[in-house]
Amino acid sequence: MKEAPDGMSKTPAAALLRSARPVSIEDNIVKVSFKYEYHKTKMESIENQKTADRIVSGYMGRPCTVKCVYEHENNHLVKAALNMGAQQIDSEEA
């Protein structure tokens, strides 16, 4: 990550952020999604979370918090269910 502060571009958090997809920015919360639940779980460790917050804050130019979600967008069963009328819910609310 070219935007990462010095010494942070080769951290596990930076690698995880590269695999994430930005979803939204609301106030100072940057929501990113992961294709694999394992990556989301790893990003939510205290050390990776703090590093990700610093990286994203540096990029955004203001203090930000990274919120992680797991979105299994390429799962063919989920796509089929959605096509049949199912509604996707946020796994954190379930």
C-alpha positions as CSV (number, residue, x, y, z in Angstrom):
1,M,0.0,0.0,0.0
2,K,1.6,3.2,-1.1
3,E,-0.7,5.2,1.2
4,A,0.3,3.3,4.3
5,P,2.4,5.2,6.9
6,D,6.0,4.3,7.0
7,G,6.7,0.8,8.1
8,M,3.1,-0.3,7.8
9,S,2.8,-1.4,4.1
10,K,4.2,-4.8,4.8
11,T,2.1,-5.6,7.9
12,P,-0.6,-8.3,8.1
13,A,-3.2,-5.6,8.3
14,A,-2.1,-4.0,5.1
15,A,-2.2,-7.3,3.3
16,L,-5.7,-7.9,4.6
17,L,-6.8,-4.5,3.6
18,R,-5.6,-5.2,0.0
19,S,-8.0,-8.2,-0.1
20,A,-10.9,-6.2,1.2
21,R,-13.5,-4.4,-0.8
22,P,-14.7,-0.9,0.3
23,V,-18.4,-0.8,1.1
24,S,-19.2,2.5,2.6
25,I,-18.0,5.5,4.5
26,E,-20.3,7.0,7.1
27,D,-18.9,9.7,9.4
28,N,-15.5,8.3,10.4
29,I,-16.4,4.6,9.9
30,V,-15.0,3.0,6.8
31,K,-16.8,-0.3,6.2
32,V,-14.9,-3.0,4.2
33,S,-16.0,-6.4,3.2
34,F,-14.0,-9.6,3.0
35,K,-14.8,-12.6,0.7
36,Y,-13.5,-15.0,3.3
37,E,-14.7,-15.0,6.9
38,Y,-11.2,-16.0,8.0
39,H,-9.8,-12.7,6.6
40,K,-12.5,-10.7,8.5
41,T,-11.7,-12.6,11.7
42,K,-7.9,-12.0,11.3
43,M,-8.5,-8.2,10.6
44,E,-10.6,-7.9,13.8
45,S,-7.7,-8.9,16.0
46,I,-6.7,-6.0,18.2
47,E,-3.3,-5.5,16.6
48,N,-4.6,-5.7,13.0
49,Q,-7.6,-3.5,13.8
50,K,-5.4,-0.7,15.3
51,T,-3.0,-0.9,12.3
52,A,-5.8,-0.8,9.8
53,D,-7.4,2.2,11.5
54,R,-4.0,4.0,11.3
55,I,-3.5,3.1,7.6
56,V,-7.1,4.2,6.6
57,S,-6.9,7.3,8.8
58,G,-3.7,8.3,7.1
59,Y,-5.2,7.7,3.7
60,M,-8.4,9.6,4.5
61,G,-6.6,12.5,6.2
62,R,-8.7,12.2,9.4
63,P,-9.2,9.8,12.2
64,C,-11.2,6.8,11.0
65,T,-12.3,3.4,12.3
66,V,-12.4,0.3,10.0
67,K,-15.5,-1.9,10.3
68,C,-15.2,-5.3,8.8
69,V,-18.0,-7.4,7.3
70,Y,-18.1,-10.8,5.7
71,E,-19.9,-10.9,2.3
72,H,-19.8,-14.2,0.5
73,E,-20.7,-12.6,-2.8
74,N,-19.3,-15.3,-5.0
75,N,-21.1,-18.2,-3.3
76,H,-23.4,-19.7,-6.0
77,L,-25.9,-21.0,-3.3
78,V,-26.3,-17.5,-1.9
79,K,-26.8,-16.0,-5.4
80,A,-29.4,-18.7,-6.2
81,A,-31.3,-18.0,-2.9
82,L,-31.3,-14.3,-3.6
83,N,-32.6,-14.9,-7.1
84,M,-35.4,-16.9,-5.6
85,G,-36.5,-14.1,-3.3
86,A,-34.4,-14.6,-0.2
87,Q,-33.2,-11.5,1.7
88,Q,-29.7,-11.1,2.9
89,I,-29.3,-10.1,6.5
90,D,-26.2,-8.6,8.2
91,S,-24.5,-11.6,9.9
92,E,-23.7,-9.4,12.9
93,E,-27.4,-8.9,13.6
94,A,-28.2,-12.6,13.4
